[in-house]
Amino acid sequence: MKQKIDSCLAKAKRATYKRRFPSHNFGMVGFIKELVDELGVDMITSPERGSKVPQQKPKFKRMEIGPGQVFIIKNDVLEFSNSNSGMIR
């Protein structure tokens, strides 16, 4: 009996995790997902987690998600261009 239950659970688990929601790859949801991935790039590329690529830092400081809104907070460090125009990148 336990084997049948384990077998059924394993099949359900494979069926559940095998499919990916295509709607999460495109549109606003996909874009926000990419931002979340970018924010966690330092953990994703950490050598402690077995990453084979050099560790990277996120391109922004933090992200605040609220109902219908997402705010991206920039890093505190400002980069100035090499020209004398004083423009901030």
Beta strands, then each sheet from edge to edge (+ up, - down):
strand 1: 62-66
strand 2: 69-73
sheet 1: 1+ 2-
end
